[in-house]
Amino acid sequence: MSKRKRAKFHLGKGETLLKQGMMDYAVTGQYRYFAAGDATLTDRRFYFYADLSTGEVISFDLPLGEIYAVEKIGIPFLTRSMRLVTDRGSFRLNAFFVGRWVKAVRAAIARLPREEN
């Protein structure tokens, strides 16, 4: 099976889709360099997938229990971004109406059972 087919999102057994949409992943952590892709939030994880024009695929799958900070960063009304902070690093994602994503991710994390949170 190719890397491309393995990297695509699949809903796991018993997993519930909460939010899905287009986002830009700031590859360097800065606003200017980003990869346009698709983000998916479920009741268990946050998933991002981007298929770049160079043929490269960028994807990451973050279990909600590993996310310990969800922040809205950037210049208000201009470069609003969401930063997800985990032990694996910090992930900056840009989206229209990023506040809706921040609210959804925080709510999903808050609903996790205590031992996963």
N, CA and C atoms as an extended XYZ file, in Angstrom:
351
Properties=species:S:1:pos:R:3:atomname:S:1:resname:S:1:resid:I:1 pbc="F F F"
N         0.841       -1.179        0.000 N   MET     1
C         0.000        0.000        0.000 CA  MET     1
C         0.886        1.241        0.000 C   MET     1
N         0.525        2.242       -0.767 N   SER     2
C         1.336        3.450       -0.860 CA  SER     2
C         1.215        4.300        0.402 C   SER     2
N         2.214        5.164        0.617 N   LYS     3
C         2.167        6.074        1.762 CA  LYS     3
C         0.947        6.969        1.683 C   LYS     3
N         0.607        7.418        0.489 N   ARG     4
C        -0.525        8.319        0.302 CA  ARG     4
C        -1.820        7.681        0.811 C   ARG     4
N        -2.059        6.427        0.485 N   LYS     5
C        -3.288        5.755        0.906 CA  LYS     5
C        -3.306        5.504        2.405 C   LYS     5
N        -2.149        5.219        2.997 N   ARG     6
C        -2.102        4.975        4.438 CA  ARG     6
C        -2.281        6.249        5.238 C   ARG     6
N        -1.908        7.388        4.686 N   ALA     7
C        -1.937        8.640        5.427 CA  ALA     7
C        -3.333        9.244        5.528 C   ALA     7
N        -4.258        8.848        4.675 N   LYS     8
C        -5.593        9.439        4.681 CA  LYS     8
C        -6.345        9.085        5.953 C   LYS     8
N        -7.273        9.948        6.319 N   PHE     9
C        -8.038        9.798        7.552 CA  PHE     9
C        -9.117        8.725        7.438 C   PHE     9
N        -9.221        7.934        8.481 N   HIS    10
C       -10.303        6.957        8.603 CA  HIS    10
C       -10.847        7.045       10.023 C   HIS    10
N       -12.148        7.103       10.138 N   LEU    11
C       -12.797        7.139       11.441 CA  LEU    11
C       -12.649        5.778       12.113 C   LEU    11
N       -12.173        5.775       13.347 N   GLY    12
C       -11.987        4.521       14.072 CA  GLY    12
C       -13.309        3.994       14.613 C   GLY    12
N       -13.293        2.751       15.030 N   LYS    13
C       -14.492        2.120       15.579 CA  LYS    13
C       -14.918        2.853       16.850 C   LYS    13
N       -16.157        3.278       16.904 N   GLY    14
C       -16.685        3.981       18.063 CA  GLY    14
C       -16.294        5.444       18.141 C   GLY    14
N       -15.596        5.943       17.140 N   GLU    15
C       -15.133        7.331       17.121 CA  GLU    15
C       -16.202        8.222       16.483 C   GLU    15
N       -16.371        9.427       17.018 N   THR    16
C       -17.387       10.358       16.527 CA  THR    16
C       -16.733       11.577       15.901 C   THR    16
N       -17.145       11.914       14.694 N   LEU    17
C       -16.645       13.101       14.001 CA  LEU    17
C       -17.291       14.342       14.601 C   LEU    17
N       -16.469       15.326       15.017 N   LEU    18
C       -16.983       16.553       15.623 CA  LEU    18
C       -16.880       17.761       14.701 C   LEU    18
N       -15.778       17.864       13.958 N   LYS    19
C       -15.561       19.028       13.097 CA  LYS    19
C       -14.567       18.658       12.009 C   LYS    19
N       -14.782       19.216       10.827 N   GLN    20
C       -13.898       18.942        9.705 CA  GLN    20
C       -13.844       20.179        8.825 C   GLN    20
N       -12.676       20.485        8.269 N   GLY    21
C       -12.562       21.637        7.386 CA  GLY    21
C       -11.147       21.885        6.920 C   GLY    21
N       -11.020       22.909        6.086 N   MET    22
C        -9.714       23.277        5.543 CA  MET    22
C        -8.945       24.108        6.560 C   MET    22
N        -7.651       23.806        6.680 N   MET    23
C        -6.756       24.566        7.551 CA  MET    23
C        -5.396       24.623        6.879 C   MET    23
N        -4.581       25.546        7.329 N   ASP    24
C        -3.209       25.660        6.876 CA  ASP    24
C        -2.299       25.358        8.053 C   ASP    24
N        -1.365       24.444        7.854 N   TYR    25
C        -0.398       24.108        8.882 CA  TYR    25
C         0.844       24.947        8.665 C   TYR    25
N         1.214       25.746        9.656 N   ALA    26
C         2.412       26.580        9.577 CA  ALA    26
C         3.618       25.684        9.856 C   ALA    26
N         4.241       25.232        8.795 N   VAL    27
C         5.310       24.235        8.872 CA  VAL    27
C         6.450       24.679        9.777 C   VAL    27
N         6.852       25.925        9.708 N   THR    28
C         7.975       26.416       10.500 CA  THR    28
C         7.538       27.011       11.834 C   THR    28
N         6.240       27.038       12.092 N   GLY    29
C         5.732       27.675       13.297 CA  GLY    29
C         5.465       29.153       13.077 C   GLY    29
N         5.851       29.670       11.929 N   GLN    30
C         5.607       31.063       11.570 CA  GLN    30
C         4.408       31.127       10.626 C   GLN    30
N         3.784       32.277       10.521 N   TYR    31
C         2.594       32.411        9.694 CA  TYR    31
C         2.889       32.286        8.205 C   TYR    31
N         4.079       32.708        7.748 N   ARG    32
C         4.313       32.831        6.313 CA  ARG    32
C         4.464       31.528        5.547 C   ARG    32
N         5.022       30.495        6.092 N   TYR    33
C         5.216       29.238        5.367 CA  TYR    33
C         4.211       28.209        5.860 C   TYR    33
N         3.302       27.811        4.985 N   PHE    34
C         2.266       26.897        5.430 CA  PHE    34
C         1.920       25.875        4.351 C   PHE    34
N         1.293       24.799        4.790 N   ALA    35
C         0.810       23.745        3.896 CA  ALA    35
C        -0.703       23.707        4.023 C   ALA    35
N        -1.400       23.914        2.921 N   ALA    36
C        -2.864       23.880        2.923 CA  ALA    36
C        -3.327       22.429        2.949 C   ALA    36
N        -4.274       22.141        3.835 N   GLY    37
C        -4.755       20.772        3.957 CA  GLY    37
C        -6.106       20.703        4.627 C   GLY    37
N        -6.428       19.536        5.104 N   ASP    38
C        -7.713       19.271        5.744 CA  ASP    38
C        -7.488       18.845        7.188 C   ASP    38
N        -8.312       19.384        8.075 N   ALA    39
C        -8.243       19.040        9.491 CA  ALA    39
C        -9.519       18.317        9.891 C   ALA    39
N        -9.361       17.370       10.783 N   THR    40
C       -10.498       16.604       11.284 CA  THR    40
C       -10.372       16.488       12.796 C   THR    40
N       -11.458       16.793       13.487 N   LEU    41
C       -11.519       16.666       14.940 CA  LEU    41
C       -12.552       15.609       15.278 C   LEU    41
N       -12.135       14.638       16.070 N   THR    42
C       -13.074       13.635       16.553 CA  THR    42
C       -13.119       13.712       18.071 C   THR    42
N       -13.888       12.849       18.682 N   ASP    43
C       -13.958       12.832       20.139 CA  ASP    43
C       -12.713       12.209       20.771 C   ASP    43
N       -11.763       11.742       19.934 N   ARG    44
C       -10.529       11.124       20.438 CA  ARG    44
C        -9.243       11.774       19.953 C   ARG    44
N        -9.294       12.470       18.796 N   ARG    45
C        -8.044       12.977       18.219 CA  ARG    45
C        -8.266       14.155       17.276 C   ARG    45
N        -7.131       14.831       16.986 N   PHE    46
C        -7.096       15.897       15.986 CA  PHE    46
C        -6.164       15.396       14.886 C   PHE    46
N        -6.638       15.422       13.648 N   TYR    47
C        -5.883       14.893       12.525 CA  TYR    47
C        -5.743       15.968       11.450 C   TYR    47
N        -4.539       16.072       10.876 N   PHE    48
C        -4.294       17.008        9.772 CA  PHE    48
C        -3.630       16.261        8.635 C   PHE    48
N        -4.039       16.585        7.388 N   TYR    49
C        -3.490       15.944        6.200 CA  TYR    49
C        -3.333       16.981        5.097 C   TYR    49
N        -2.130       17.064        4.512 N   ALA    50
C        -1.873       17.961        3.379 CA  ALA    50
C        -1.083       17.199        2.321 C   ALA    50
N        -1.568       17.264        1.096 N   ASP    51
C        -0.899       16.641       -0.043 CA  ASP    51
C        -0.290       17.793       -0.848 C   ASP    51
N         1.016       17.999       -0.726 N   LEU    52
C         1.687       19.131       -1.348 CA  LEU    52
C         1.898       18.911       -2.843 C   LEU    52
N         2.056       19.997       -3.576 N   SER    53
C         2.252       19.925       -5.027 CA  SER    53
C         3.566       19.230       -5.396 C   SER    53
N         4.494       19.131       -4.445 N   THR    54
C         5.774       18.463       -4.685 CA  THR    54
C         5.655       16.945       -4.582 C   THR    54
N         4.478       16.471       -4.190 N   GLY    55
C         4.269       15.046       -4.000 CA  GLY    55
C         4.465       14.616       -2.557 C   GLY    55
N         4.938       15.526       -1.736 N   GLU    56
C         5.154       15.235       -0.320 CA  GLU    56
C         3.817       15.283        0.418 C   GLU    56
N         3.680       14.445        1.421 N   VAL    57
C         2.481       14.418        2.263 CA  VAL    57
C         2.874       14.828        3.673 C   VAL    57
N         2.126       15.746        4.240 N   ILE    58
C         2.321       16.131        5.637 CA  ILE    58
C         1.055       15.716        6.370 C   ILE    58
N         1.218       14.916        7.406 N   SER    59
C         0.062       14.550        8.214 CA  SER    59
C         0.507       14.309        9.643 C   SER    59
N        -0.374       14.602       10.566 N   PHE    60
C        -0.140       14.258       11.965 CA  PHE    60
C        -1.467       13.935       12.618 C   PHE    60
N        -1.389       13.063       13.582 N   ASP    61
C        -2.543       12.544       14.295 CA  ASP    61
C        -2.260       12.742       15.782 C   ASP    61
N        -2.974       13.668       16.417 N   LEU    62
C        -2.720       13.986       17.816 CA  LEU    62
C        -3.866       13.495       18.689 C   LEU    62
N        -3.631       12.501       19.548 N   PRO    63
C        -4.666       12.104       20.502 CA  PRO    63
C        -5.000       13.288       21.408 C   PRO    63
N        -6.268       13.504       21.681 N   LEU    64
C        -6.675       14.659       22.481 CA  LEU    64
C        -6.069       14.639       23.876 C   LEU    64
N        -5.842       13.462       24.417 N   GLY    65
C        -5.243       13.351       25.742 CA  GLY    65
C        -3.812       13.858       25.809 C   GLY    65
N        -3.139       13.971       24.658 N   GLU    66
C        -1.760       14.467       24.612 CA  GLU    66
C        -1.689       15.986       24.444 C   GLU    66
N        -2.800       16.618       24.114 N   ILE    67
C        -2.817       18.068       23.912 CA  ILE    67
C        -3.045       18.734       25.262 C   ILE    67
N        -2.064       19.516       25.733 N   TYR    68
C        -2.232       20.157       27.023 CA  TYR    68
C        -2.457       21.659       26.937 C   TYR    68
N        -2.426       22.229       25.741 N   ALA    69
C        -2.762       23.644       25.582 CA  ALA    69
C        -3.331       23.874       24.187 C   ALA    69
N        -4.395       24.662       24.137 N   VAL    70
C        -5.014       25.074       22.880 CA  VAL    70
C        -5.114       26.586       22.962 C   VAL    70
N        -4.376       27.278       22.094 N   GLU    71
C        -4.284       28.739       22.179 CA  GLU    71
C        -4.673       29.390       20.869 C   GLU    71
N        -5.289       30.550       20.965 N   LYS    72
C        -5.556       31.374       19.787 CA  LYS    72
C        -4.460       32.430       19.770 C   LYS    72
N        -3.666       32.448       18.689 N   ILE    73
C        -2.520       33.352       18.614 CA  ILE    73
C        -2.565       34.154       17.318 C   ILE    73
N        -1.752       35.185       17.245 N   GLY    74
C        -1.647       35.989       16.031 CA  GLY    74
C        -2.217       37.385       16.229 C   GLY    74
N        -2.238       38.141       15.150 N   ILE    75
C        -2.756       39.500       15.160 CA  ILE    75
C        -4.276       39.441       14.975 C   ILE    75
N        -5.046       39.989       15.912 N   PRO    76
C        -6.509       39.936       15.789 CA  PRO    76
C        -6.996       40.465       14.438 C   PRO    76
N        -7.955       39.761       13.869 N   PHE    77
C        -8.601       40.100       12.595 CA  PHE    77
C        -7.670       40.015       11.387 C   PHE    77
N        -6.440       39.559       11.558 N   LEU    78
C        -5.520       39.475       10.425 CA  LEU    78
C        -4.912       38.074       10.301 C   LEU    78
N        -4.170       37.645       11.299 N   THR    79
C        -3.480       36.351       11.214 CA  THR    79
C        -3.826       35.474       12.400 C   THR    79
N        -5.061       35.186       12.585 N   ARG    80
C        -5.453       34.338       13.705 CA  ARG    80
C        -5.077       32.891       13.441 C   ARG    80
N        -4.457       32.299       14.416 N   SER    81
C        -4.020       30.916       14.328 CA  SER    81
C        -4.384       30.185       15.611 C   SER    81
N        -4.398       28.871       15.516 N   MET    82
C        -4.591       28.016       16.677 CA  MET    82
C        -3.287       27.264       16.893 C   MET    82
N        -2.830       27.245       18.142 N   ARG    83
C        -1.629       26.485       18.463 CA  ARG    83
C        -2.020       25.348       19.398 C   ARG    83
N        -1.662       24.139       18.993 N   LEU    84
C        -1.864       22.953       19.813 CA  LEU    84
C        -0.510       22.574       20.383 C   LEU    84
N        -0.406       22.489       21.706 N   VAL    85
C         0.862       22.186       22.358 CA  VAL    85
C         0.796       20.783       22.957 C   VAL    85
N         1.777       19.964       22.563 N   THR    86
C         1.888       18.596       23.067 CA  THR    86
C         3.334       18.345       23.471 C   THR    86
N         3.595       17.170       24.013 N   ASP    87
C         4.976       16.790       24.318 CA  ASP    87
C         5.791       16.603       23.051 C   ASP    87
N         5.115       16.317       21.930 N   ARG    88
C         5.787       16.135       20.635 CA  ARG    88
C         6.161       17.465       19.998 C   ARG    88
N         5.611       18.559       20.490 N   GLY    89
C         5.907       19.872       19.932 CA  GLY    89
C         4.674       20.738       19.851 C   GLY    89
N         4.843       21.862       19.190 N   SER    90
C         3.787       22.848       19.030 CA  SER    90
C         3.353       22.856       17.561 C   SER    90
N         2.047       22.862       17.322 N   PHE    91
C         1.491       22.831       15.980 CA  PHE    91
C         0.642       24.076       15.773 C   PHE    91
N         1.047       24.929       14.823 N   ARG    92
C         0.306       26.160       14.531 CA  ARG    92
C        -0.511       25.945       13.259 C   ARG    92
N        -1.821       26.194       13.365 N   LEU    93
C        -2.737       26.002       12.246 CA  LEU    93
C        -3.548       27.268       12.035 C   LEU    93
N        -3.687       27.659       10.774 N   ASN    94
C        -4.430       28.867       10.417 CA  ASN    94
C        -5.761       28.465        9.785 C   ASN    94
N        -6.816       29.217       10.102 N   ALA    95
C        -8.123       28.932        9.515 CA  ALA    95
C        -8.994       30.176        9.617 C   ALA    95
N        -9.965       30.252        8.711 N   PHE    96
C       -10.989       31.280        8.863 CA  PHE    96
C       -11.819       30.887       10.076 C   PHE    96
N       -12.216       31.856       10.858 N   PHE    97
C       -13.010       31.607       12.071 CA  PHE    97
C       -12.314       30.606       12.991 C   PHE    97
N       -11.034       30.837       13.238 N   VAL    98
C       -10.230       29.920       14.047 CA  VAL    98
C       -10.779       29.775       15.465 C   VAL    98
N       -11.496       30.765       15.936 N   GLY    99
C       -12.098       30.680       17.266 CA  GLY    99
C       -13.059       29.514       17.398 C   GLY    99
N       -13.725       29.175       16.318 N   ARG   100
C       -14.639       28.022       16.330 CA  ARG   100
C       -13.871       26.719       16.499 C   ARG   100
N       -12.695       26.637       15.884 N   TRP   101
C       -11.849       25.453       16.048 CA  TRP   101
C       -11.326       25.363       17.477 C   TRP   101
N       -10.857       26.484       18.012 N   VAL   102
C       -10.330       26.502       19.376 CA  VAL   102
C       -11.405       26.031       20.351 C   VAL   102
N       -12.587       26.560       20.203 N   LYS   103
C       -13.699       26.200       21.086 CA  LYS   103
C       -14.033       24.711       20.967 C   LYS   103
N       -14.066       24.184       19.749 N   ALA   104
C       -14.394       22.771       19.530 CA  ALA   104
C       -13.334       21.843       20.108 C   ALA   104
N       -12.059       22.176       19.908 N   VAL   105
C       -10.973       21.332       20.432 CA  VAL   105
C       -10.982       21.359       21.960 C   VAL   105
N       -11.122       22.533       22.544 N   ARG   106
C       -11.171       22.622       24.009 CA  ARG   106
C       -12.340       21.832       24.581 C   ARG   106
N       -13.504       21.924       23.937 N   ALA   107
C       -14.684       21.191       24.405 CA  ALA   107
C       -14.468       19.684       24.304 C   ALA   107
N       -13.843       19.235       23.213 N   ALA   108
C       -13.580       17.804       23.034 CA  ALA   108
C       -12.609       17.297       24.102 C   ALA   108
N       -11.600       18.084       24.423 N   ILE   109
C       -10.632       17.703       25.456 CA  ILE   109
C       -11.320       17.660       26.822 C   ILE   109
N       -12.184       18.615       27.087 N   ALA   110
C       -12.885       18.668       28.369 CA  ALA   110
C       -13.815       17.465       28.561 C   ALA   110
N       -14.314       16.905       27.477 N   ARG   111
C       -15.220       15.750       27.554 CA  ARG   111
C       -14.495       14.413       27.685 C   ARG   111
N       -13.168       14.420       27.599 N   LEU   112
C       -12.410       13.168       27.752 CA  LEU   112
C       -12.594       12.621       29.160 C   LEU   112
N       -12.612       11.289       29.286 N   PRO   113
C       -12.624       10.711       30.635 CA  PRO   113
C       -11.379       11.150       31.390 C   PRO   113
N       -11.458       11.260       32.691 N   ARG   114
C       -10.377       11.798       33.539 CA  ARG   114
C        -9.008       11.154       33.292 C   ARG   114
N        -8.954        9.826       33.143 N   GLU   115
C        -7.657        9.165       32.988 CA  GLU   115
C        -6.978        9.488       31.671 C   GLU   115
N        -7.736        9.895       30.615 N   GLU   116
C        -7.149       10.261       29.333 CA  GLU   116
C        -6.790       11.732       29.295 C   GLU   116
N        -7.425       12.547       30.108 N   ASN   117
C        -7.251       14.000       30.082 CA  ASN   117
C        -6.041       14.461       30.838 C   ASN   117
